[in-house]
Amino acid sequence: MQKKFMGWVEKNSIDPEQASKIDFHAEIGDDLSFQEAVELVQSKFPTLWRSAPVRMDSDKPKQIIFVKELVEKIVAGEVKVTYRKAPKIGTYYVIANRFKQHADASKILIEFYQTDKVNPYELTDEEAQLAGIETADKIRELFQRWYGSPLPTLYRNWFKVIPDST
């Protein structure tokens, strides 16, 4: 992944000399997928990239997984953000199960429009409730189960539901 990512950096930076001064390994680590790494450096260093960087996946929506209870809250307009260990950019189809598609799941399309870096240990219950979770402790518990200790930096990814145009 590192070689592919560095190729992307060289191809898409406005000033390759300036990009070569950044320690991308330290900035993004090595636990992100290629696309997550690209999205993270685009948000961290927005002035470093060409105005229309070459995207490996064009502009087609990607998929993002939410548990079924949260999908229902997204549809009802009760969820405004998702907390993830990487920033989210672009448009995504909401799915409740990676392995089994439900007929109505692909109709939910969301667009991420803002990302905030969040210290998971300072997250409040009110901030957790923006994501449809009752308490910040519950979010910390989930991240601890998935990623261990210490908890990674979280990204609060704000999104809006795109109305179905069919």
N, C-alpha and C positions, 0 to 999 in steps of 0.2 A: 504494500500500500504506500509506503514511504516514497518509493521511486515514482510511482504513478502520480502521487500528490505533488511532488517537487516538479514533475513535468508540467502539471497543470499550472503551478505557480509561475514557472518560466514563460509559459505560453500566454498567460492572462495578466501579468503585471505590467503596469504602465512603464515602470522603471525597474528592470531586472537587477540593476546594481543596488538600488534601495531595498528591494526584496531580499537580496542575498545577505543583508545586514541583520535580518530578523531570524532568530532561532525558533523556527516553526515547531520543532520537536518540543521545546520547552513551553511554547505558547499553547499548543493543542494536545500534547501528549501523544500516546500511541494506541489509545483504546477506542478511538472513533473510527467509524467507517469512512471511506473516501468522501462520500457526499457530505457527511456531517463535518468533516475537516474543512471542506471547501466552504460550506455555509458559515462555519465559525470564523474562518479568516476573513471572509467577505464582510461579516458584521464587525469584527474587531478592527480591521484595517480597511475601511470603506474607500479611502482615497487612493489606495494602492493598485486597484484593479481597473481594467478597461471598462468603459461604460456599459458594454454589452459582452460580458465574458462568455466564452464558449461553455455551454452547459452540456454535460455528458448525457443528461436525460431529457434534453430539450425543455419545453415548458409544460409538458404533460403532468397532471396531478400525480402525486405519489400517494402512498397509503400510510395512515397512522392508526394505531390500535388504541382503543379505549375500552375499559370494561363496560359490559352491557348497561349497567346502571348509569354510568356517565354518559353513554350515547343518548339515553333517554333524556337526561338533563341538558345535553347540548341541543337536542331538537326543541326542547321546551324553552331554550334561551337562558337557562339557569347557570351555565358554565361559560366563563369568559376567557379562561387561561388554562394552560396545561404546564405542569412543572416537569422538566426533562433535564438530562445531564448535558444536552447540547441544544444550541439555539435552533429554532425552526423558522424557515423562510419559505414562502411560496404557498401553493395550493395543494391540499391533501383530501383524499377520500377517507372518511371515517369508517373504520371497520371494528367489529367487536371480537373477531377471532381471526387469527392469521391463517388458519387452516381450513376454515369453513365459512364461505360467503353466504350471507343472508340476502334474500332478494331485495329488501329495502335498504340495506346498509350502504350500498354504493351510491345512493341518492343523496347522501349527506356530504356536502362539500364545504370545507372550511378554508379560509385564507388567513395566514399569519401576517400581522402587520407591525408588530413591535415585540422586542425581546429585552428583558431586563435580567441582569446578573443578580442572583440572590444567594446570600449566605444561608444555608439550610438551618443553621442553629439560631438564626434571628427571625425566622419565618413566624408570622403571627397566625392565630386562628382565623382572623378576618381574611388574610391573604390566602389561606388554605381553602376557605369557603368560596373564593373566586373560581377555584378549580373543582367545586362540587364535593370537596372533602371537608368533613366537619371540623377537624382539628389539625394544627401544624404537627402535632406529635404523630398523627396517623401518617402524614406524608413522610416524616422522618423515619418512621418504622418501615414503610414500604421501601424507601431508598436504602436503608440499612440492609434489608433483606436482599435487595438486588445488587448492591454495590459494596457492602461492607463498611467498615469504619477506617478512617474518618469519612464522613459523608462527603461526596464530591460537591463542587459548586453546582447550584441549580440555576436553570434558566427559566424565567417565567415568560412563556410565549403567549402573547395576546392574539386572539383570533376572532373572526366573525364568520357566521354561517352565511354561505352564498346561497341566495334563494334559488330554488329549482326553477329553471326556465322552460321546462317541458310542459 
